[in-house]
């Protein structure tokens, strides 16, 4: 395995120091991407001074001209006016080999990994990037932003996010990137719209229900938008994460409350036994999903086996906003009284199936002694 690449060289072209990409200075964006991929030292070539930004924590120096290092240690070299992300850098680091030059390029943008003496040497062959973002900062802003957004796929997205919310969020995110509206403000707006949707679900009548569904969809879209804006602007924060978690919980509670009120209006409040069965099923589902997340690194040793595909690709997404589909579909069909009994049975089926598959994955990934628990 190739040793981690700790040093990078960033070539600054004319205007790179002042150019902004999606609201972030070009050189700052490049250095933060390198930093997030594990680079500890950056040399900026052609800039009068190293950029200063609180997001930059690695060592940065500026030099007027490129002087190839004499040692054979691998360096990452980022071409002038090139927009990158951490995923591209990680991929190049994984593919790099000692003593060899690896360069990816496209539309005037390029990044290479090379031993010190070859950081500026001509290359015989350039490859297209396999993953991540590689774009030219001089391209139209919409193209660069679209490239950055394409690299933000979240493997934990549910089906509803992939099919609906992300398709609607990307155009809205591109619009908001041209405004001063920050990601936390988008989060708060999404929470407010989601709370309104939950309340409307509890109001009798088909129009109120339809309006509630529309608000919940918009809330889901905004929940995607806030993360996209934060990541493209490099504005992630603990406050933003906290708001996201609390907001999701509040919207879930609002929807459940609206459903309970609607059931009461319809005279279909379930009995205590059914509610107790549902509570036990929800607790079991929460426990196995938490266990699956905490043991993810361990079961990843198995690779892309069917157990991991089922856990991460089928069962995991069912714990996201996807569950909204079931109560809202029953409400729109006028069969909301079926919801609690169906959910009680479904929750138990879910945690049993998930638990069995998870145990099998952990057993296969366990040491020779067969111990399935850490």
C-alpha positions in Angstrom: 0.0 0.0 0.0 1.3 3.5 -0.9 2.1 5.7 2.0 -0.2 8.7 2.5 0.7 11.8 0.6 1.3 14.6 3.1 2.6 17.4 0.8 0.9 19.2 -2.1 1.9 22.0 -4.6 -0.8 24.3 -5.7 -0.1 26.4 -8.9 -1.9 29.7 -8.7 -2.9 31.2 -12.0 -3.7 34.9 -12.7 -6.7 35.8 -10.8 -6.9 32.6 -8.7 -6.2 34.6 -5.5 -9.3 36.8 -6.0 -11.5 34.3 -7.9 -14.4 32.8 -6.0 -16.1 29.5 -6.8 -19.6 29.0 -5.2 -18.8 31.8 -2.8 -15.4 30.4 -1.6 -12.0 31.8 -2.8 -10.5 29.4 -5.3 -7.2 28.9 -3.4 -9.0 28.4 -0.1 -11.3 25.8 -1.7 -8.3 23.9 -3.1 -6.3 23.9 0.1 -9.3 22.8 2.3 -10.0 19.9 -0.2 -6.4 18.8 0.1 -6.4 19.2 3.9 -9.6 17.0 4.2 -7.9 14.3 2.1 -5.0 14.1 4.6 -2.5 16.6 3.1 -0.5 18.4 5.9 1.7 20.9 4.0 0.8 23.0 0.9 3.1 25.2 -1.2 1.2 27.8 -3.2 3.3 28.7 -6.3 2.7 32.1 -7.9 0.7 33.8 -5.2 2.1 36.9 -3.3 1.1 35.4 0.0 -0.6 32.2 1.3 -4.4 32.6 1.7 -5.7 33.2 5.2 -8.9 31.5 6.3 -10.1 29.9 9.5 -10.9 26.7 7.6 -7.3 26.2 6.7 -5.4 24.3 9.4 -2.6 22.7 7.5 0.8 24.5 7.0 0.8 26.7 3.9 3.7 28.7 2.4 3.9 30.8 -0.8 6.7 30.9 -3.3 7.1 32.9 -6.5 8.3 29.9 -8.7 8.1 26.1 -8.7 11.3 24.4 -7.6 11.0 20.6 -7.9 11.9 18.9 -4.6 15.0 16.7 -4.9 13.7 13.7 -3.0 11.5 11.0 -4.4 8.6 11.5 -2.1 5.2 11.7 -3.8 3.6 15.1 -4.1 0.1 16.2 -5.3 0.3 19.0 -7.8 -2.9 21.0 -8.6 -2.9 22.9 -11.8 -3.7 26.6 -12.0 -7.4 27.4 -12.1 -8.4 23.8 -11.2 -11.4 23.0 -9.0 -11.1 19.8 -7.0 -12.7 18.0 -4.0 -11.4 15.7 -1.3 -12.8 12.6 -3.0 -10.7 13.2 -6.2 -7.6 13.6 -4.0 -8.3 10.5 -2.0 -8.8 8.5 -5.2 -5.5 9.7 -6.7 -3.7 8.9 -3.4 -5.1 5.3 -3.5 -4.0 4.8 -7.1 -0.5 6.4 -6.8 2.6 4.3 -7.0 6.1 5.2 -5.8 8.3 6.6 -8.6 5.4 6.9 -11.0 3.5 9.9 -12.4 -0.3 9.8 -12.4 -2.2 12.7 -13.9 -5.9 13.2 -14.5 -7.1 16.0 -16.7 -10.1 17.5 -18.4 -11.3 20.8 -19.9 -8.0 22.5 -19.0 -8.0 21.4 -15.4 -5.5 18.9 -14.1 -4.0 17.2 -11.0 -1.0 14.9 -10.8 0.8 12.8 -8.3 4.5 12.6 -8.9 7.8 12.1 -7.1 9.7 15.3 -6.3 11.9 15.6 -9.3 9.0 15.0 -11.7 6.4 17.4 -10.4 6.9 19.6 -13.4 8.0 17.1 -16.0 5.9 16.4 -19.2 3.6 13.4 -19.0 3.0 10.9 -21.8 -0.6 10.1 -20.9 -3.4 11.8 -19.0 -6.4 10.0 -17.7 -9.9 11.1 -17.0 -10.9 11.3 -13.3 -12.5 8.1 -12.0 -14.4 9.9 -9.2 -14.7 13.2 -7.4 -14.7 16.7 -8.9 -12.3 18.0 -11.5 -13.3 21.3 -13.2 -11.9 24.5 -14.5 -12.5 27.6 -12.4 -12.8 29.6 -15.7 -15.8 27.6 -16.9 -19.3 29.1 -16.4 -20.2 29.2 -12.7 -23.3 27.0 -13.3 -21.1 24.2 -14.8 -18.7 24.3 -11.9 -21.4 24.3 -9.3 -23.2 21.4 -11.1 -19.9 19.4 -11.0 -19.5 20.1 -7.3 -23.1 19.0 -6.6 -22.7 15.8 -8.6 -20.0 14.7 -6.3 -22.2 15.1 -3.2 -24.1 11.8 -3.5 -25.0 10.6 -0.1 -24.9 6.8 0.3 -27.3 7.0 3.2 -30.0 8.7 1.2 -33.4 6.9 1.3 -35.4 6.0 -1.8 -37.5 9.1 -1.5 -34.5 11.3 -1.3 -32.9 9.7 -4.4 -36.1 9.6 -6.5 -37.7 13.0 -5.5 -35.9 15.2 -3.0 -32.4 15.3 -4.6 -33.9 15.9 -8.1 -35.7 19.0 -6.8 -32.9 20.1 -4.4 -30.1 20.5 -7.0 -31.7 23.3 -9.0 -32.8 25.1 -5.8 -29.3 24.8 -4.3 -27.7 26.3 -7.5 -30.1 29.3 -7.1 -29.3 29.7 -3.3 -25.6 29.6 -4.0 -26.0 33.0 -5.7 -27.6 34.5 -2.5 -26.2 35.2 0.9 -28.7 32.7 2.5 -26.6 30.3 4.7 -27.2 26.6 5.3 -28.5 27.1 8.8 -31.1 29.5 7.6 -32.2 26.9 5.0 -32.4 24.3 7.8 -34.6 26.5 10.0 -36.9 27.2 7.0 -37.2 23.5 6.3 -38.0 22.8 9.9 -40.8 25.5 9.9 -42.3 24.1 6.7 -42.1 20.5 8.0 -43.9 21.5 11.3 -46.6 23.2 9.2 -47.0 20.1 7.2 -47.4 17.9 10.3 -50.0 20.3 11.7 -52.0 20.3 8.4 -52.0 16.5 8.3 -54.1 16.7 11.5 -56.7 19.1 10.0 -59.8 17.3 8.7 -60.4 17.4 5.0 -58.7 16.4 1.8 -57.3 19.9 0.9 -55.5 20.2 4.3 -54.0 16.8 3.9 -52.8 17.6 0.3 -51.3 20.8 1.6 -49.6 19.0 4.5 -48.1 16.4 2.0 -46.8 19.3 -0.2 -45.2 21.0 2.9 -43.5 17.7 4.0 -42.1 17.2 0.5 -40.8 20.8 0.5 -39.3 20.2 3.9 -37.5 17.1 2.6 -36.1 19.1 -0.3 -34.9 21.8 2.0 -33.3 19.2 4.2 -31.2 18.1 1.2 -30.5 21.7 0.2 -29.0 22.8 3.5 -26.4 20.1 3.4 -25.6 20.7 -0.3 -25.1 24.5 0.3 -23.0 23.8 3.4 -20.7 21.3 1.6 -20.3 23.3 -1.6 -19.5 26.4 0.4 -17.3 24.5 2.9 -19.6 25.8 5.6 -20.3 22.6 7.6 -20.5 23.2 11.4 -21.5 21.5 14.6 -24.4 23.9 14.9 -25.6 22.9 11.5 -25.4 19.2 12.3 -27.3 19.8 15.6 -30.0 21.8 13.9 -30.4 19.1 11.3 -30.8 16.3 13.9 -33.2 18.3 16.1 -35.1 19.6 13.1 -35.7 16.0 11.7 -36.9 14.9 15.2 -39.3 17.8 15.5 -40.8 17.2 12.0 -41.2 13.5 12.8 -43.0 14.3 16.0 -45.2 16.9 14.2 -46.2 14.4 11.6 -46.9 11.7 14.2 -48.9 14.2 16.2 -50.9 15.2 13.1 -51.6 11.6 12.3 -52.8 11.0 15.9 -55.1 14.0 15.7 -56.5 12.8 12.4 -57.1 9.3 13.8 -58.9 10.9 16.7 -61.2 12.9 14.4 -62.0 9.7 12.5 -62.7 7.8 15.7 -60.0 5.2 14.9 -57.6 5.6 17.9 -55.9 2.2 18.4 -56.0 0.3 21.6 -53.3 0.1 24.3 -52.2 -3.4 23.2 -51.6 -2.3 19.6 -49.7 0.8 20.8 -47.6 -1.3 23.1 -46.8 -3.7 20.2 -45.8 -0.7 18.0 -43.6 0.8 20.7 -41.8 -2.5 21.2 -41.3 -2.8 17.4 -39.9 0.8 17.1 -37.5 0.2 20.0 -36.3 -3.0 18.3 -35.9 -1.3 15.0 -33.9 1.6 16.5 -31.7 -0.9 18.4 -30.7 -3.0 15.4 -30.1 0.0 13.1 -27.9 1.7 15.7 -26.0 -1.6 16.1 -25.6 -1.8 12.3 -24.2 1.7 12.1 -21.8 1.1 15.0 -20.5 -2.1 13.4 -20.3 -0.8 9.9 -16.5 -0.7 9.7 -16.3 -4.3 10.9 -18.7 -5.7 8.5 -17.1 -3.7 5.6 -14.2 -6.2 5.8 -16.5 -8.5 3.9 -16.7 -6.1 0.9 -19.7 -5.9 -1.3 -21.5 -9.0 -0.1 -25.2 -9.5 -0.2 -25.6 -8.9 3.5 -24.0 -5.4 3.3 -26.0 -4.6 0.1 -29.2 -5.6 1.9 -28.4 -3.7 5.1 -27.2 -0.5 3.5 -29.1 -0.5 0.2 -32.5 -1.8 1.3 -33.1 -1.9 5.0 -31.1 1.2 6.1 -32.9 3.6 3.8 -36.3 2.6 5.3 -35.3 4.4 8.5 -35.1 7.8 6.7 -38.0 10.0 5.6 -39.1 7.0 3.4 -41.5 6.0 6.2 -43.5 9.1 5.5 -44.8 7.4 2.4 -46.8 4.8 4.3 -49.0 7.0 6.6 -49.5 9.6 3.9 -50.5 7.0 1.3 -53.0 5.5 3.7 -54.3 8.9 4.7 -54.8 9.9 1.1 -56.6 6.5 0.4 -58.9 7.1 3.4 -57.4 4.0 5.2 -55.5 5.7 8.0 -57.1 3.4 10.6 -54.9 0.6 9.2 -51.7 2.5 9.9 -50.9 1.6 13.5 -51.6 -2.2 13.2 -49.6 -2.4 10.0 -46.8 -0.4 11.5 -46.7 -2.6 14.6 -46.4 -5.7 12.5 -44.0 -4.1 10.0 -41.6 -2.8 12.8 -41.2 -6.3 14.2 -40.6 -7.8 10.8 -38.1 -5.1 10.1 -36.0 -5.6 13.3 -36.0 -9.4 13.1 -34.9 -9.5 9.4 -32.3 -6.7 10.0 -31.0 -8.4 13.1 -30.6 -11.8 11.4 -28.8 -10.3 8.4 -26.6 -8.2 10.7 -25.7 -11.2 12.9 -24.8 -13.2 9.8 -22.6 -10.4 8.5 -20.8 -9.9 11.8 -20.3 -13.7 12.1 -18.7 -13.9 8.7 -16.5 -10.8 9.5 -15.5 -12.2 12.9 -12.1 -13.5 13.9 -11.2 -17.2 13.8 -12.8 -17.8 17.2 -16.1 -17.0 15.6 -17.0 -14.3 18.2 -19.8 -12.2 16.7 -19.4 -9.3 19.2 -16.6 -6.9 19.7 
